[in-house]
Amino acid sequence: MNITVYLGANKGNDDSLERAAKELGQWIGDSGHALVYGGSKTGLMGILAESAVESGGKVTGVEPEMFIQSEVQYDGVTELIVTKDFPERKRKMIELGDAFIAFPGGTGTLEEIAEVISQTALKQLDAPCILYNLNGYYDGLKALLFHMIEMGLSTEERQKQIYFVENLADIKAILGE
């Protein structure tokens, strides 16, 4: 299974993020799944990719050309796909994924997972959309999605494949591991 993970190119200021990124990458590598991610060697992205590679996993990085010119790509990936821009990168990462995980990240992570949430809700994408709610990171988004249902602007049916999880064990359960 190709697992597309969206996450930050920064490490953040919570050490548990780094530990959880390493744990997720190691599990992807050890389990025989493949990682699809943004291609960077920096921050949580680099930690996740390096740990998947070190565990023997196949890792595909999808990096916009502007970042290649800045040399922030992780050279240890199995495959590096260079896109002309961010919209093409987003499309390619969705095309390659069988399951999608939003690890804590910044505005780019939010923008990318919002596309997956929308496509899942509209039944254009039949795949689990998992928000890794480490230390309550996505509590605000969870409340907003529930509020949309309360206001009659979304439905439980539309949000059926959107999951908020607290740990790797929850991710494994959703993916049937």
N, C-alpha and C positions, 0 to 999 in steps of 0.2 A: 504494500500500500504506500502511495506517495502521500506524505503528510506535509502540507504547507503550513509553515509557522511564520507568523508576523510578530516582530518584536523590535525593540529599540536598538539603535546603533550606539547608544550610550549605555553605561553600566547602571546608572541610577545611584542612589545613596542608601539602598537597603541591601545588605549582603546576602539576604535570603534569595534575592533575584538571581544572583550569580550561581548559587548552589542549585536552585531549581532549574536554571537553564542547562547546567552541566548534567543534571539528572535526566532531564528530558532528552537531551542529545544522546546520552549514553544509552537510554532505553531504545530510542529510534534505531541506533546502530546495532545494538545487541539483538533486537527483535527481528531484524531482517527487513524492516520497513526502510523507506528512503525519505530523506529530508529535502524539501524544497523551501528555500528561504531567499531573502533579499541579496545575498552574495557578499556582504561586507565582512571585513576582518575585525571591525571595531565593536566595542560594547558587548551587549548581550548577544547580538547576532554572531559575532566572532566566537564567543564562548560556546554557544549552542553548536555551531558548525564544527568547531575543533573537537568537541566532545563526541559528536556523531562520527566524525572521521576516525578518531582514535579508537572508537568501538567497532570499527570495520564497516560502518554504514556508507551507503551511497548518498552523496550530497550534491544537489544541484543548486547553484547560485544563479539568481536572475537579477542582473545588475544593469541599471541605465548607463548609457554611454558616458554621461557627464561624470559618473563616479569612477569609471574606468580611467578616465583622463586624470582624476585625482588620486588614482592608485589606492583606493580603499578596499578593493576586492580581496577576498580570501583565496590565495593561490592553492590551497590544499583541497579545494572542492573536486569532486569527480567530474563534474561538468559545469562550465560557466556559460550562461546564455546572456548575451549582451543585447539590450533593447535600445531603441532610439530615445525613449522617454519613459516617464512614470506610468502613463496610461497603458502603454504597451507592456510594461513590466507587470502591472496589475493583472491584465488579461492573461498573460503567459502563466503567472503563478496560479491563477484560478484554473486555467486549462490543464495544468499538470497535476493538480491536487485531487486526491480522493477523500481527504478529510482536512479540515482547516482549524488551526489553533491560533488564537490571539493571546500571546504571552503579554505581560505588561510592557508597554512601550509608549511612544509619544504620539503626536498628531498624525504622523504617517501610518502608524499601526492602526490607529482609530479609523482613518480614512480607508485603509485597505480592508479591514474587517467589516466596515459598514457596507461595502460592496458585496461581500459574501453574505452578510445578514439579509440584505435586500434580495439578492438572487435566490437565496434559500426560501425566504418568505413568499416569493413569487413563483416558486416551484421551477425556476430556471436552472437550479442547481440542486441535485439530490445527493447531499453529503452533509455529515455532521459539521456544525459550526460551534466550536468550543471556545469559550472565553475562560482563560486560566485566571481565576479570581484570587490569585495569591495575596494573602493578607488583606482581602477585601478590595483589591485594586479596582475591580469593575463593579462594585456595589452601586455606584451612581448610574451606570449604564443599565444595570439590571432593573433598578427602580424606574428609569425612564421607559424601558420596554414594557414593564408592567403598567405604567401610567398610560401608555398608548392604548393598551387593551382596555383599561378602565374608562378611557375617554371615547371608546368605540372607534379608534383610528387604526387599530390592528386587532388581531384575534389570536387566541391561544393556538389555533390551527396553523396560522401563518408563522408562529414562533416555535412550532413543535420541534424543529431540528436545531434550535439554538440552546446551548447548554452552558451553564455557569458551573465551573468545577473548582474545588479547593486544592487538589493535589494530583499527582501523577496516577495514583490508584483510580481516581475518578475518570481520568482520560482513558486508561486501559479498559475500564468497564464499558465506556461508551463505544470504544472501538472493538469491543468483543475479545479482549485479551485475557 
